[in-house]
Amino acid sequence: MTFDPNSDISKGRVSKRGRNAGIGVGAGAGGLVIVALLIQAFTGVDVSQFLGGGTGGGATSDESALSCSAQQANDDIDCRVQGAAASLRAYWPQHVDGATDPKIIIFEDQTNTGCGGATAAVGPFYCPADQQIYLDTSFYDQLRSQFGSTAGPLAQLYVIGHEWGHHIQHITGITDGKDLRATGPASDSVRLELQADCFAGAWLGAAAQGDDRILEPPTRQEIDDALNAAATVGDDNIQEKTQGQATPESWTHGSSAARQKWFLTGYNGDPQSCNTFDVSAAQLGDS
């Protein structure tokens, strides 16, 4: 999926922190624990496996705002993030009154967040405390090398749209009253994740429409690439690759089939079709 080279992506709020954007003095392992607990509480993701070896003391580097053209977004991975942010910023106020846009922070290795210190091992995440999305783009390399994803441009946009979906859940109160520590194929945690997949699909399905579109219509191959990414990050696929078998009772994000299903539900519909809390457990995961 490419960006219209004549479109304006300057309103996408994305900043980049340098390679030494470390976990500040005093954060250290304690900061990692804080961010892990906040991410786990908000998304249901158990990130404790990523906490080993965290150390503090790194100096926080300068942060600079990206200023990319749409043509650059077709060639540069960081600029692609800004293009996605510009498109998402234009899309969501059409569906949620007063919708705000989260700032996206691109970092390398480790960084400070409103939720505490975080490392790249946590993967992309939305921090509700500062309403920002954090992304180390090496995550896409990890998807390719460890989990077999193609992780092409549309798949990369899907990941950003998913995290933006968590922001929408936060500002609209969808997460209020949900059991965010529950696990299992039909848990609140999984329903939230599948809804974020659906929100990402709804955006991508509409983003290439209209005279003022930023994105060009995707090809069938690009859609398949996004579906491949959705399957790659399914709980069953990750568990089978890392521990040899799937354990559904521990799922926090949903199966590969469910993640593909809800991405397509959004892609072929709109955000109103994404109420994963109104369907049965069987309907939630059916392909």
Rosetta silent file (secondary structure, phi, psi, omega in degrees, C-alpha in Angstrom):
SEQUENCE: MTFDPNSDISKGRVSKRGRNAGIGVGAGAGGLVIVALLIQAFTGVDVSQFLGGGTGGGATSDESALSCSAQQANDDIDCRVQGAAASLRAYWPQHVDGATDPKIIIFEDQTNTGCGGATAAVGPFYCPADQQIYLDTSFYDQLRSQFGSTAGPLAQLYVIGHEWGHHIQHITGITDGKDLRATGPASDSVRLELQADCFAGAWLGAAAQGDDRILEPPTRQEIDDALNAAATVGDDNIQEKTQGQATPESWTHGSSAARQKWFLTGYNGDPQSCNTFDVSAAQLGDS
SCORE:     score description
SCORE:     0.000 S_00000001
   1 L     0.000  124.120 -175.218    0.000    0.000    0.000 S_00000001
   2 L  -110.556  160.718  177.168    1.560    3.224   -1.119 S_00000001
   3 E   -91.965  141.576  173.413    1.024    6.854   -0.229 S_00000001
   4 L   -62.399  117.769 -174.789   -0.226    9.330   -2.795 S_00000001
   5 L   -62.154  -16.348 -179.851    3.008   11.263   -3.482 S_00000001
   6 L   -96.019    0.141 -177.891    1.024   14.510   -3.720 S_00000001
   7 L   -81.681  163.104 -178.129   -0.695   14.115   -0.348 S_00000001
   8 L  -105.852  116.194  179.241    0.187   16.050    2.797 S_00000001
   9 L  -111.076   16.195 -173.759    1.322   13.952    5.757 S_00000001
  10 L   -66.963  -19.987 -177.663    2.725   16.828    7.786 S_00000001
  11 L   -84.752   -2.386  175.180   -0.009   16.583   10.420 S_00000001
  12 L   -72.303  118.273 -175.196    1.099   13.130   11.513 S_00000001
  13 L   -87.892   97.481 -179.281    2.579   13.607   14.981 S_00000001
  14 E  -134.797  132.344  175.516    5.651   11.369   15.088 S_00000001
  15 E  -124.756  155.069  179.200    8.946   11.925   16.872 S_00000001
  16 E  -122.022  135.293  175.522   12.108    9.877   16.899 S_00000001
  17 E  -106.913  142.566 -175.121   14.433    9.281   19.790 S_00000001
  18 L   -67.068  174.032 -175.190   18.054    8.358   19.180 S_00000001
  19 L   -59.352  -30.280 -178.150   19.701    5.020   19.724 S_00000001
  20 L   -96.055   23.959  178.047   20.783    5.953   23.237 S_00000001
  21 L   -72.667   75.209 -170.048   17.306    6.977   24.350 S_00000001
  22 L   -82.377  176.264  173.392   17.804    4.927   27.444 S_00000001
  23 L   -76.065  118.652 -170.254   15.818    4.271   30.544 S_00000001
  24 L   -60.826  161.886  178.721   16.603    7.301   32.618 S_00000001
  25 L   -55.563  129.428  178.799   18.494    7.317   35.881 S_00000001
  26 L    97.440  -16.418  179.053   16.271    5.983   38.608 S_00000001
  27 L   -83.738  -68.025  174.059   13.992    4.029   36.299 S_00000001
  28 H    51.543 -147.318 -177.556   16.014    0.885   35.699 S_00000001
  29 H   -63.400  -34.704  178.385   14.450   -2.480   36.380 S_00000001
  30 H   -61.257  -40.576  177.739   11.816   -0.869   38.568 S_00000001
  31 H   -64.579  -37.729  177.451   10.703    1.267   35.662 S_00000001
  32 H   -62.980  -39.875  178.440   10.486   -1.794   33.467 S_00000001
  33 H   -62.947  -41.738  179.936    8.263   -3.466   36.025 S_00000001
  34 H   -60.978  -50.608 -178.174    6.006   -0.406   36.103 S_00000001
  35 H   -65.275  -35.448  178.480    5.592   -0.252   32.349 S_00000001
  36 H   -62.117  -44.965 -178.857    5.079   -4.018   32.198 S_00000001
  37 H   -66.340  -39.320 -179.975    2.307   -3.883   34.757 S_00000001
  38 H   -68.395  -42.242  178.429    0.605   -0.936   33.068 S_00000001
  39 H   -64.838  -42.967 -179.677    0.784   -2.517   29.638 S_00000001
  40 H   -64.247  -40.667 -179.630   -0.448   -5.822   31.041 S_00000001
  41 H   -66.175  -34.612 -176.256   -3.277   -4.104   32.916 S_00000001
  42 H   -83.887  -39.553 -173.255   -4.380   -2.191   29.829 S_00000001
  43 H  -109.661  -14.580 -176.500   -3.956   -4.796   27.122 S_00000001
  44 L    84.109    5.527 -177.582   -3.838   -8.092   28.986 S_00000001
  45 L   -81.937  127.158  174.632   -0.390   -8.863   27.604 S_00000001
  46 L   -85.627  105.517 -177.264    1.901  -10.795   29.922 S_00000001
  47 L  -106.199   14.943 -177.700    5.259   -9.121   29.312 S_00000001
  48 H   -62.065  -27.416 -178.855    7.053  -10.529   32.343 S_00000001
  49 H   -66.010  -16.280 -177.055    9.161  -12.722   30.057 S_00000001
  50 H   -96.328    2.655 -170.866   10.801   -9.573   28.706 S_00000001
  51 L   -90.589  -12.588 -177.858   11.922   -8.132   32.041 S_00000001
  52 L   -63.926  134.616  173.404   15.057  -10.114   32.668 S_00000001
  53 L    82.826    6.504  179.596   18.288   -8.160   32.571 S_00000001
  54 L   -69.368  132.808  179.069   16.801   -4.667   32.510 S_00000001
  55 L  -131.308  154.412 -178.688   19.211   -2.061   33.822 S_00000001
  56 L  -100.629 -170.632  172.475   18.953    1.637   34.381 S_00000001
  57 L    98.548   -8.998  179.806   21.287    4.545   34.027 S_00000001
  58 L   -71.240  143.470  179.513   21.068    5.229   30.301 S_00000001
  59 L   -80.515  139.151  178.498   20.941    8.879   29.326 S_00000001
  60 L   -77.157  127.468 -176.404   17.801   10.071   27.595 S_00000001
  61 L   -87.406  173.012  177.229   18.606   11.331   24.107 S_00000001
  62 L   -67.378  153.171  177.782   17.106   14.232   22.206 S_00000001
  63 E  -118.092  130.306 -178.592   13.745   13.779   20.537 S_00000001
  64 E  -126.560  139.187  179.182   13.076   15.274   17.129 S_00000001
  65 E   -75.003  138.755  176.190    9.820   15.542   15.202 S_00000001
  66 L   -74.792  148.084  175.985    9.725   13.875   11.805 S_00000001
  67 L  -139.924   86.388 -172.236    9.076   16.040    8.766 S_00000001
  68 L  -112.743  157.076  169.765    8.522   13.744    5.812 S_00000001
  69 L   -93.336  163.291  178.159    6.924   13.966    2.408 S_00000001
  70 H   -63.989  -34.232  177.497    4.427   11.386    1.216 S_00000001
  71 H   -63.647  -40.419  177.168    6.960   10.177   -1.331 S_00000001
  72 H   -63.033  -32.304 -179.663    9.454    9.560    1.461 S_00000001
  73 H   -64.958  -21.492  177.435    6.771    7.554    3.266 S_00000001
  74 H   -78.922  -19.008 -173.809    6.855    5.082    0.391 S_00000001
  75 H  -116.269  -24.936 -172.424   10.563    4.447    0.828 S_00000001
  76 L  -114.305  130.675 -174.140   11.485    5.124    4.455 S_00000001
  77 H   -66.011  -36.601  178.335   10.145    3.067    7.355 S_00000001
  78 H   -68.943  -43.212  179.053   10.088    5.993    9.799 S_00000001
  79 H   -64.802  -30.672  176.500    8.339    8.270    7.323 S_00000001
  80 H   -60.948  -35.848  177.116    5.804    5.505    6.727 S_00000001
  81 H   -63.182  -42.459  179.055    4.862    5.834   10.394 S_00000001
  82 H   -65.021  -39.377  177.235    4.226    9.551    9.913 S_00000001
  83 H   -61.584  -42.736  177.447    2.090    8.846    6.863 S_00000001
  84 H   -61.398  -43.688 -179.225    0.026    6.358    8.842 S_00000001
  85 H   -61.865  -40.611  179.156   -0.401    8.867   11.665 S_00000001
  86 H   -63.771  -41.180  179.913   -1.606   11.545    9.250 S_00000001
  87 H   -68.800  -44.189  178.872   -4.161    9.180    7.737 S_00000001
  88 H   -63.581  -38.579  179.220   -5.388    7.905   11.111 S_00000001
  89 H   -61.455  -35.663  178.898   -5.654   11.468   12.395 S_00000001
  90 H   -78.589  -29.982 -173.763   -7.979   12.307    9.515 S_00000001
  91 H   -76.831  -50.298 -166.626  -10.006    9.092    9.800 S_00000001
  92 H   -67.861  -34.911  176.740  -11.023    8.748   13.434 S_00000001
  93 H   -61.886  -17.373  176.238  -12.788   12.108   14.047 S_00000001
  94 H   -73.207  -17.296 -175.070  -15.243   11.023   11.341 S_00000001
  95 L  -120.508  -20.533  178.761  -16.329    8.160   13.600 S_00000001
  96 L  -130.584  114.835 -179.717  -15.654    9.356   17.152 S_00000001
  97 L   -59.774  130.926  177.272  -16.684   12.860   18.144 S_00000001
  98 L    71.647   16.587 -179.135  -13.767   14.794   19.566 S_00000001
  99 L   -59.786  131.810  175.935  -11.283   12.018   18.836 S_00000001
 100 L   -98.890  162.952  178.060   -7.731   13.055   19.622 S_00000001
 101 L  -109.088  130.524  176.520   -4.628   11.693   17.965 S_00000001
 102 L   -73.603  148.828  172.445   -1.906   10.042   20.032 S_00000001
 103 E   -79.445  144.231  177.312    1.674   11.022   19.412 S_00000001
 104 E  -107.970  129.878  178.280    3.871    8.222   18.092 S_00000001
 105 E  -110.710  118.690  172.410    7.387    7.817   19.439 S_00000001
 106 E   -93.408  126.464 -179.346    9.899    5.827   17.396 S_00000001
 107 L  -134.513  170.232  176.823   12.758    4.637   19.574 S_00000001
 108 L  -126.160  126.638  173.706   15.666    2.226   19.479 S_00000001
 109 L    75.954  -64.105 -177.646   16.431   -0.349   22.159 S_00000001
 110 E  -156.598  157.631 -176.570   14.927    1.374   25.211 S_00000001
 111 E  -161.266  165.950  171.387   13.123    4.547   26.212 S_00000001
 112 E   -90.339  145.487  176.313   11.195    6.395   28.897 S_00000001
 113 E  -138.800  170.079  175.471    7.396    6.477   28.712 S_00000001
 114 L   -66.396  -13.573  177.810    4.547    7.801   30.799 S_00000001
 115 L   -98.865    1.468 -177.164    4.128    4.220   31.980 S_00000001
 116 E   117.966 -167.299  178.354    7.786    3.872   33.022 S_00000001
 117 E   -79.759  145.895  179.954   10.861    2.569   31.230 S_00000001
 118 E  -140.121  151.787  175.091   10.418    0.206   28.285 S_00000001
 119 E  -115.944  166.349 -179.343   12.640   -1.841   25.993 S_00000001
 120 H   -61.514  -24.042 -177.605   12.168   -2.934   22.404 S_00000001
 121 H   -63.106  -23.140  179.247   11.467   -6.474   23.647 S_00000001
 122 H   -69.171  -25.221 -175.871    8.009   -5.385   24.776 S_00000001
 123 L    84.968  177.266  178.786    7.046   -4.699   21.150 S_00000001
 124 L   -60.896  141.704  178.451    4.863   -1.815   19.944 S_00000001
 125 E  -155.229  157.924  174.541    2.476   -0.579   22.623 S_00000001
 126 E  -104.157  130.204  178.065    0.089    2.181   23.584 S_00000001
 127 E  -103.023  110.873 -179.099    0.656    3.859   26.944 S_00000001
 128 L   -67.581  -24.235 -177.211   -2.631    5.213   28.345 S_00000001
 129 L   -64.867  -37.868  178.185   -0.826    7.308   30.957 S_00000001
 130 L  -115.235    3.315  179.103    0.651    9.680   28.347 S_00000001
 131 L    52.953   48.505  177.297   -1.611    8.685   25.427 S_00000001
 132 E  -129.633  152.037  176.267    1.353    7.894   23.188 S_00000001
 133 E  -102.394  135.230 -179.138    2.277    4.955   20.982 S_00000001
 134 E  -117.211  133.051 -174.425    5.801    3.566   21.260 S_00000001
 135 E  -145.852  124.884  166.182    7.444    1.653   18.433 S_00000001
 136 L  -101.965  116.206 -172.446   10.891    0.274   17.752 S_00000001
 137 L   -67.332   -9.343  173.709   10.777   -0.512   14.035 S_00000001
 138 H   -66.130  -12.901  175.717   13.118   -3.474   14.533 S_00000001
 139 H   -55.939  -36.906 -179.232    9.905   -5.219   15.624 S_00000001
 140 H   -66.992  -35.414  175.264    9.157   -5.820   11.952 S_00000001
 141 H   -64.750  -37.699  178.759   12.490   -7.597   11.545 S_00000001
 142 H   -65.230  -40.086  177.260   11.575   -9.757   14.525 S_00000001
 143 H   -59.375  -39.205 -179.727    8.265  -10.681   12.914 S_00000001
 144 H   -71.431  -50.282 -170.738   10.158  -11.839    9.837 S_00000001
 145 H   -75.909  -36.384 -173.917   13.030  -13.665   11.503 S_00000001
 146 H   -99.377  -28.430 -172.536   11.272  -15.286   14.461 S_00000001
 147 H  -124.524    3.099  171.757    7.676  -15.736   13.365 S_00000001
 148 L    77.615   17.616  178.093    7.774  -15.960    9.577 S_00000001
 149 L   -79.427  149.671  173.099    5.811  -12.822    8.736 S_00000001
 150 L   -75.888  -32.797  173.761    6.421  -10.984    5.486 S_00000001
 151 L    51.120   45.753  176.892    5.903   -7.703    7.410 S_00000001
 152 L   -76.777 -173.736 -174.858    5.557   -5.563    4.295 S_00000001
 153 H   -56.255  -44.928 -178.784    4.322   -1.948    4.194 S_00000001
 154 H   -68.219  -35.842  175.795    0.614   -2.687    4.688 S_00000001
 155 H   -62.336  -38.223  178.037    1.414   -5.062    7.547 S_00000001
 156 H   -64.972  -39.454  177.296    3.422   -2.278    9.157 S_00000001
 157 H   -66.333  -37.048  177.394    0.458    0.074    8.825 S_00000001
 158 H   -58.082  -43.631  179.648   -1.788   -2.579   10.376 S_00000001
 159 H   -60.677  -43.931  179.744    0.410   -2.649   13.489 S_00000001
 160 H   -66.436  -42.413  178.021    0.182    1.137   13.844 S_00000001
 161 H   -62.459  -34.712  177.787   -3.573    1.092   13.256 S_00000001
 162 H   -64.304  -47.912 -179.911   -3.943   -1.585   15.932 S_00000001
 163 H   -65.808  -36.623  175.518   -2.122    0.485   18.560 S_00000001
 164 H   -62.355  -34.998  176.813   -4.134    3.552   17.555 S_00000001
 165 H   -59.798  -36.827  176.317   -7.197    1.400   18.139 S_00000001
 166 H   -64.381  -34.414  175.812   -6.145    0.985   21.762 S_00000001
 167 H   -63.735  -43.155  178.413   -6.083    4.778   22.028 S_00000001
 168 H   -61.682  -42.687  176.921   -9.650    4.913   20.722 S_00000001
 169 H   -59.323  -39.268 -178.050  -10.678    2.299   23.284 S_00000001
 170 H   -68.662  -49.291 -173.744   -9.072    4.381   26.012 S_00000001
 171 H   -75.836  -19.771  178.655  -10.569    7.771   25.142 S_00000001
 172 H   -94.958   -4.475  178.288  -14.059    6.369   24.508 S_00000001
 173 L    81.600   11.547  179.320  -14.169    4.386   27.751 S_00000001
 174 L   -58.787  -36.126 -177.432  -14.452    0.992   26.087 S_00000001
 175 L   -75.539  -15.431 -176.690  -11.889   -0.398   28.515 S_00000001
 176 L   -60.121  130.881  176.159  -13.781    0.865   31.569 S_00000001
 177 L    78.253    1.172  179.386  -15.029   -1.958   33.746 S_00000001
 178 L   -83.808  149.608  176.825  -13.334   -4.663   31.704 S_00000001
 179 L   -84.301   91.973 -171.321  -11.380   -7.477   33.364 S_00000001
 180 L   -79.889   -6.179  177.541   -8.024   -6.592   31.836 S_00000001
 181 L  -102.207   -1.961 -179.797   -6.103   -9.357   33.580 S_00000001
 182 L   -71.300  151.011  176.490   -8.331  -12.165   32.352 S_00000001
 183 L  -128.518  167.489 -179.511   -6.988  -14.662   29.825 S_00000001
 184 L   119.441  159.681 -173.138   -8.557  -17.172   27.469 S_00000001
 185 L   -59.470  -25.497 -178.712  -10.034  -17.165   23.938 S_00000001
 186 L  -117.822   19.380 -178.794  -13.145  -15.204   24.964 S_00000001
 187 L   -71.040  163.538  175.801  -11.655  -13.050   27.733 S_00000001
 188 H   -59.656  -36.452  179.897  -12.029   -9.290   27.882 S_00000001
 189 H   -59.970  -47.501 -179.981   -8.333   -9.002   27.043 S_00000001
 190 H   -65.772  -41.317  179.772   -8.765  -10.953   23.820 S_00000001
 191 H   -61.424  -38.014  177.045  -11.939   -9.070   22.909 S_00000001
 192 H   -64.824  -42.995 -178.954  -10.070   -5.770   23.281 S_00000001
 193 H   -66.516  -42.385  179.418   -7.227   -6.976   21.078 S_00000001
 194 H   -67.030  -34.216  175.730   -9.547   -8.309   18.390 S_00000001
 195 H   -65.416  -39.496  176.824  -11.464   -5.047   18.440 S_00000001
 196 H   -63.858  -36.486  173.929   -8.198   -3.151   17.915 S_00000001
 197 H   -61.534  -43.244 -179.591   -7.512   -5.445   14.940 S_00000001
 198 H   -64.782  -42.316  177.186  -10.966   -4.619   13.610 S_00000001
 199 H   -59.692  -41.421  178.239  -10.400   -0.888   14.092 S_00000001
 200 H   -62.266  -42.410  178.643   -7.147   -1.182   12.128 S_00000001
 201 H   -64.514  -40.572  179.692   -8.973   -2.979    9.339 S_00000001
 202 H   -61.320  -42.950  177.809  -11.765   -0.385    9.253 S_00000001
 203 H   -62.720  -49.066 -177.030   -9.227    2.398    8.855 S_00000001
 204 H   -65.833  -31.151  178.491   -7.266    0.632    6.120 S_00000001
 205 H   -69.156  -27.755 -177.227  -10.462   -0.238    4.273 S_00000001
 206 H  -102.216  -18.319 -170.174  -11.503    3.415    4.145 S_00000001
 207 H   -64.059  -25.978 -177.333   -8.135    5.171    4.004 S_00000001
 208 L   -95.491   13.226 -179.384   -7.732    4.816    0.242 S_00000001
 209 L  -106.706  155.076  176.375  -11.156    6.276   -0.546 S_00000001
 210 L    94.272  159.436 -177.101  -12.134    9.873   -1.257 S_00000001
 211 L   -70.969  -26.482 -177.344  -10.565   12.744   -3.145 S_00000001
 212 L  -101.923   25.284 -177.276   -8.344   13.771   -0.239 S_00000001
 213 L   -64.509  150.120  176.891   -7.014   10.301    0.439 S_00000001
 214 L   -98.162  -33.629 -177.592   -3.459    9.855    1.624 S_00000001
 215 E  -102.474  145.882  173.227   -3.149    6.170    0.764 S_00000001
 216 L   -82.897  154.348  178.529   -3.550    4.488   -2.598 S_00000001
 217 L   -57.288  137.975 -178.741   -5.879    1.449   -2.820 S_00000001
 218 L   -76.351  154.954  172.925   -4.088   -1.719   -1.678 S_00000001
 219 L   -84.999  166.923  176.776   -3.420   -4.670   -3.921 S_00000001
 220 H   -60.765  -38.656  179.433   -4.630   -8.178   -3.100 S_00000001
 221 H   -63.290  -39.026 -179.769   -1.055   -9.113   -2.255 S_00000001
 222 H   -68.301  -38.179  175.844   -0.801   -6.232    0.212 S_00000001
 223 H   -63.210  -43.200  177.249   -4.037   -7.267    1.920 S_00000001
 224 H   -60.977  -34.016  178.668   -2.700  -10.815    2.174 S_00000001
 225 H   -65.141  -41.812  177.574    0.455   -9.369    3.716 S_00000001
 226 H   -65.914  -40.135  177.744   -1.586   -7.653    6.430 S_00000001
 227 H   -64.643  -36.465  176.282   -3.517  -10.868    7.047 S_00000001
 228 H   -61.722  -41.636  178.392   -0.219  -12.710    7.300 S_00000001
 229 H   -64.828  -41.066  178.914    0.915  -10.275    9.982 S_00000001
 230 H   -61.657  -40.781  178.493   -2.352  -10.729   11.876 S_00000001
 231 H   -68.505  -38.182 -178.470   -1.886  -14.491   11.803 S_00000001
 232 H   -59.156  -38.520 -176.894    1.749  -14.223   12.814 S_00000001
 233 L   -94.091   14.403  172.165    0.886  -12.428   16.057 S_00000001
 234 L   -67.564  144.030 -178.679   -1.905  -14.842   16.966 S_00000001
 235 H   -57.660  -40.715 -177.931   -1.426  -16.407   20.383 S_00000001
 236 H   -64.842  -41.851  179.331   -1.561  -19.931   18.983 S_00000001
 237 H   -64.475  -45.443 -179.898    1.132  -19.236   16.385 S_00000001
 238 H   -62.948  -44.663 -178.218    3.442  -17.553   18.886 S_00000001
 239 H   -67.159  -39.503  179.072    2.989  -20.307   21.472 S_00000001
 240 H   -64.376  -34.531 -179.693    3.505  -23.101   18.959 S_00000001
 241 H   -79.570  -29.406 -175.208    6.739  -21.504   17.794 S_00000001
 242 H   -99.221  -27.680 -177.464    8.064  -20.677   21.274 S_00000001
 243 H  -131.080    3.150  173.305    6.790  -23.556   23.423 S_00000001
 244 L    89.140  -14.894  178.470    5.731  -26.240   20.971 S_00000001
 245 L  -156.501  156.389  178.802    2.000  -26.131   21.658 S_00000001
 246 L   -89.509  141.093  176.733   -0.870  -23.701   22.088 S_00000001
 247 L  -124.349   87.903 -172.899   -2.461  -23.188   25.504 S_00000001
 248 H   -55.031  -31.867 -178.045   -5.742  -21.357   24.841 S_00000001
 249 H   -64.229  -16.148 -179.566   -6.464  -20.709   28.506 S_00000001
 250 H  -101.704    3.465 -174.538   -3.485  -18.327   28.603 S_00000001
 251 L   -65.729  141.705  177.872   -4.362  -16.352   25.469 S_00000001
 252 L  -123.295  -14.297 -175.979   -4.379  -12.557   25.682 S_00000001
 253 L  -122.180  -20.650 -178.598   -4.652  -11.531   22.015 S_00000001
 254 L   106.318  160.565 -178.797   -6.624  -14.249   20.234 S_00000001
 255 L   -72.363  165.774  177.080   -5.892  -16.966   17.722 S_00000001
 256 H   -58.596  -44.199 -179.136   -4.455  -16.350   14.277 S_00000001
 257 H   -63.510  -40.799 -179.468   -7.820  -17.146   12.694 S_00000001
 258 H   -67.060  -39.348 -178.976   -9.661  -14.772   15.022 S_00000001
 259 H   -67.115  -39.173  175.699   -7.223  -11.946   14.400 S_00000001
 260 H   -65.965  -42.261 -178.875   -7.573  -12.348   10.640 S_00000001
 261 H   -58.472  -47.000 -174.363  -11.348  -12.565   10.938 S_00000001
 262 H   -77.180  -28.000  171.316  -11.694   -9.326   12.864 S_00000001
 263 H   -61.277  -46.646 -179.149   -9.237   -7.439   10.680 S_00000001
 264 H   -68.413  -33.952  176.587  -11.357   -8.390    7.670 S_00000001
 265 H   -58.048  -45.138  177.385  -14.572   -7.565    9.542 S_00000001
 266 H   -69.432  -42.883 -177.080  -13.312   -4.025    9.943 S_00000001
 267 H   -59.671  -38.684 -178.637  -11.801   -3.838    6.477 S_00000001
 268 L   -91.196    0.600 -178.544  -15.115   -4.774    4.879 S_00000001
 269 L  -132.897 -129.123  178.605  -17.163   -2.665    7.292 S_00000001
 270 L  -154.012  178.569 -177.244  -16.605    0.236    9.656 S_00000001
 271 H   -58.222  -25.902  179.561  -15.900    0.757   13.379 S_00000001
 272 H   -66.335  -20.288  179.625  -19.555    0.033   14.195 S_00000001
 273 H   -87.094    3.905 -171.452  -18.989   -3.554   13.063 S_00000001
 274 H  -102.334   20.321 -178.324  -16.177   -3.976   15.581 S_00000001
 275 L   -81.105   85.276 -178.511  -18.098   -4.599   18.801 S_00000001
 276 H   -70.364   -8.975  179.759  -16.350   -7.775   19.850 S_00000001
 277 H   -88.939   -2.411 -178.905  -18.115   -7.620   23.215 S_00000001
 278 H  -106.074    9.054 -179.082  -21.521   -8.328   21.653 S_00000001
 279 L  -117.835  158.192  179.534  -20.723  -11.731   20.170 S_00000001
 280 L   -72.881  168.318  177.997  -20.526  -15.185   21.675 S_00000001
 281 H   -59.679  -39.912 -179.513  -17.280  -17.006   22.318 S_00000001
 282 H   -66.103  -42.282  179.827  -17.913  -19.194   19.272 S_00000001
 283 H   -69.462  -27.120 -177.516  -18.578  -16.208   17.019 S_00000001
 284 H   -63.446  -38.451 -172.769  -15.525  -14.414   18.338 S_00000001
 285 H  -108.099   -3.034 -179.806  -13.092  -16.940   16.953 S_00000001
 286 L   -63.188  139.530  176.373  -14.839  -18.403   13.926 S_00000001
 287 L   -88.646    0.000    0.000  -12.943  -17.902   10.690 S_00000001
